[in-house]
Amino acid sequence: CGGRTMRSQLLGFRNQKNDLVIDVGSLDGSDAILFAQATKLRVWTFEPSPSKHAGIREKLARAAVTDTVTLYPFAISNRTGEATLELLRASGAKARRFMGNGFGSSGDLLTQVERPVGLPPGNATELVRVPVRRLDDLVNISERIAFLKVDAQGQDLLVLRGAERLLANQRVGTLKIEFSPFLMPGRTTGALAGLRWLEQLGYRCAPCHASRAIFVD
């Protein structure tokens, strides 16, 4: 979804004053800022890449949203513990400055048994250990999540598996996920199984311009 379309969708959440917005995959914090400004709700944003944290915090402070946006330095998935995160080198000068000239990009991902094709070879990346958490363990069942965005480089359905209790109890109003089967464990088979599982929980796919429970892009 484009920024203008996303903003218009988010304005509908303004009356849900006690709800929460969750942003899995902060990148540079831009989405978290948009969510906070458009909805006026509390925002939890999750980013495991250590090289991004300082830049995100600085950006949140400049946007004056630190009272409503909380940054958590975790990877979100279907388990609790630690995992290896593969940091790719940022391609542009602006992105490299944001990362403090270290490794880190929009393509950072948790390592998988079957590594997605088209990525740089392992010796062109940096590996770091990061904490992993489940949303079911972090969000109280009494909370209601008005909007949940997941952009987790192939871990998107695993993130939702780690929120099964919240989803099954209809504590999540609207989802927007990145749907890239070639990045996902199990590839196409796993992706289709994940969509069927979400449908069983009562969520339906919709194009970006429609008003439905899931936006898949």
Salt bridges, closest charged atoms under 4 A:
ASP19 OD2 - ARG144 NH1 2.91
ASP23 OD1 - LYS149 NZ 2.61
ASP28 OD2 - LYS59 NZ 2.99
ASP31 OD2 - LYS149 NZ 3.00
GLU47 OE2 - LYS52 NZ 3.52
GLU58 OE2 - ARG62 NH1 3.03
GLU82 OE1 - ARG129 NE 3.70
GLU86 OE2 - ARG115 NH2 2.36
ASP108 OD2 - LYS52 NZ 2.89
GLU114 OE2 - ARG187 NE 3.96
ASP137 OD1 - ARG134 NH2 2.93
GLU143 OE1 - ARG42 NH2 2.88
ASP217 OD2 - LYS176 NZ 2.70
